[in-house]
Amino acid sequence: MLKLRLIIIVFIALFLQVSGQDTLQNLMVKLENYPLMVNKTVKDFGAIKQDSHTQFVFELINLDEKPLIIHTVSSSCGCTTPKWTKKPVRNGEVAKVKVIYDSSRAGRFDKSVFVYTNFNDQPIQLKIEGTVVTEMKENGKAQKGVTKMEVHLNQNIN
């Protein structure tokens, strides 16, 4: 009886370990025409309060043997400021593109940043969107932080 319990516990532990890894991979997006995976290609902030601190960090994992180099990142509007990893990123490492949005204007927004790398002449398009409101309703909340459908890796932008 003890042997059977031990076998069941080992089986459950192995199943949980494998399914946990599968879930992490499913949350990352493989970019077409690039040897990269990204945590998100579109970040929807939902409703955010006017003049609040609004930013998101896109994380790109290098899947290629040669280093990833982000040459530049441009934005579709002056209200969107990108900051990115400047050093070459080796295979399996993470490059970060932080996008800061100026939420001083009320209304809907849909902004893009374009990431130019050494892997392709065409940029990678990443988007942020949401609605800036002047005041939040009593039961409404600005979406803040990490949602359950986002993956973030612990590494600083250099």
C-alpha positions as CSV (number, residue, x, y, z in Angstrom):
1,M,0.0,0.0,0.0
2,L,2.9,2.4,0.8
3,K,4.5,1.6,-2.5
4,L,1.3,2.4,-4.4
5,R,1.0,5.8,-2.6
6,L,4.6,6.6,-3.4
7,I,4.1,5.8,-7.1
8,I,1.0,8.0,-7.2
9,I,2.8,10.9,-5.5
10,V,5.8,10.6,-7.9
11,F,3.4,10.4,-10.9
12,I,1.5,13.5,-9.8
13,A,4.7,15.5,-9.1
14,L,6.0,14.6,-12.6
15,F,2.7,15.6,-14.2
16,L,2.6,18.9,-12.4
17,Q,6.2,19.7,-13.4
18,V,5.6,18.9,-17.1
19,S,2.3,20.8,-17.3
20,G,3.8,23.8,-15.6
21,Q,6.5,24.0,-18.2
22,D,4.0,23.6,-20.9
23,T,1.9,26.5,-19.6
24,L,5.0,28.8,-19.4
25,Q,5.8,28.1,-23.1
26,N,2.2,28.6,-24.1
27,L,2.2,32.1,-22.6
28,M,5.2,33.2,-24.7
29,V,4.6,34.1,-28.4
30,K,7.0,33.0,-31.1
31,L,7.6,35.8,-33.5
32,E,7.2,34.9,-37.2
33,N,10.4,35.5,-39.3
34,Y,12.5,36.1,-36.1
35,P,14.4,33.7,-33.9
36,L,12.7,35.3,-30.9
37,M,9.9,34.7,-28.4
38,V,8.1,37.6,-26.7
39,N,5.9,37.8,-23.5
40,K,3.3,39.8,-25.4
41,T,2.9,41.6,-28.7
42,V,-0.1,43.7,-27.5
43,K,-0.5,45.1,-24.0
44,D,-4.1,46.2,-23.2
45,F,-4.0,48.4,-20.1
46,G,-7.8,48.6,-20.0
47,A,-9.0,51.7,-18.1
48,I,-6.2,53.8,-16.6
49,K,-6.5,57.0,-14.6
50,Q,-5.4,60.2,-16.2
51,D,-1.8,61.3,-15.3
52,S,-1.1,57.9,-13.8
53,H,2.3,56.1,-14.2
54,T,1.7,53.9,-17.3
55,Q,4.4,51.5,-18.6
56,F,4.9,48.0,-19.7
57,V,8.0,45.9,-20.3
58,F,8.1,43.7,-23.4
59,E,10.6,40.8,-23.0
60,L,12.2,39.2,-26.0
61,I,14.1,35.9,-25.6
62,N,16.8,35.2,-28.1
63,L,16.5,31.7,-29.6
64,D,19.4,32.1,-32.1
65,E,23.0,31.2,-31.7
66,K,24.1,34.7,-32.7
67,P,23.6,37.6,-30.3
68,L,20.4,39.7,-30.6
69,I,21.2,43.4,-31.1
70,I,18.5,46.0,-30.8
71,H,19.7,48.8,-33.1
72,T,16.9,51.2,-32.2
73,V,13.3,51.4,-31.1
74,S,10.9,54.1,-32.4
75,S,7.4,55.0,-31.4
76,S,4.3,56.0,-33.4
77,C,3.8,59.1,-31.2
78,G,5.6,61.5,-29.0
79,C,3.4,60.4,-26.1
80,T,5.1,57.0,-26.1
81,T,8.7,56.7,-24.9
82,P,10.7,53.4,-25.4
83,K,13.8,52.3,-23.5
84,W,15.6,49.1,-24.4
85,T,18.4,46.8,-23.7
86,K,21.5,48.2,-25.4
87,K,24.0,45.3,-25.0
88,P,24.0,42.2,-27.2
89,V,21.7,39.5,-25.9
90,R,23.1,35.9,-26.2
91,N,21.1,32.8,-26.9
92,G,18.5,32.1,-24.2
93,E,18.9,35.5,-22.6
94,V,16.3,38.3,-22.4
95,A,16.2,41.7,-24.1
96,K,13.7,44.2,-22.7
97,V,11.8,47.0,-24.3
98,K,10.1,49.3,-21.7
99,V,7.3,51.4,-23.1
100,I,6.2,54.5,-21.1
101,Y,2.9,56.1,-22.1
102,D,2.1,59.7,-21.2
103,S,-1.5,59.4,-19.9
104,S,-2.2,63.1,-19.6
105,R,-4.9,63.0,-22.3
106,A,-8.2,61.4,-21.7
107,G,-9.6,59.0,-24.2
108,R,-8.8,55.8,-26.1
109,F,-5.2,55.1,-27.2
110,D,-3.6,52.6,-29.5
111,K,0.2,53.1,-29.9
112,S,3.0,51.1,-31.5
113,V,6.7,50.8,-31.0
114,F,8.9,49.4,-33.7
115,V,12.0,47.3,-32.7
116,Y,14.8,47.2,-35.2
117,T,17.2,44.3,-34.7
118,N,20.1,42.5,-36.5
119,F,17.8,39.6,-37.3
120,N,15.6,41.2,-40.0
121,D,15.3,44.4,-41.9
122,Q,11.7,44.7,-41.0
123,P,10.9,45.9,-37.4
124,I,9.0,44.0,-34.8
125,Q,5.8,45.9,-34.0
126,L,4.7,45.9,-30.4
127,K,1.5,47.7,-29.3
128,I,0.0,49.2,-26.2
129,E,-3.7,50.2,-25.9
130,G,-6.3,51.2,-23.4
131,T,-8.5,54.1,-22.3
132,V,-7.4,57.0,-20.2
133,V,-10.3,58.2,-17.9
134,T,-10.4,61.4,-15.8
135,E,-11.8,59.5,-12.8
136,M,-12.4,55.9,-11.9
137,K,-15.8,54.7,-10.9
138,E,-16.2,53.4,-7.3
139,N,-16.2,49.7,-8.4
140,G,-13.8,50.3,-11.3
141,K,-10.1,49.8,-11.1
142,A,-7.2,50.6,-13.3
143,Q,-5.5,47.4,-14.4
144,K,-2.1,47.6,-12.8
145,G,0.8,45.2,-12.7
146,V,1.0,41.7,-14.1
147,T,-2.1,39.9,-15.1
148,K,-2.3,36.1,-15.0
149,M,-1.8,35.8,-18.8
150,E,1.6,37.6,-18.8
151,V,5.0,36.2,-18.3
152,H,7.9,38.3,-16.9
153,L,11.4,37.2,-16.5
154,N,13.6,38.6,-13.7
155,Q,16.3,40.6,-15.5
156,N,17.1,44.3,-15.5
157,I,17.3,46.6,-18.6
158,N,20.9,47.5,-19.2
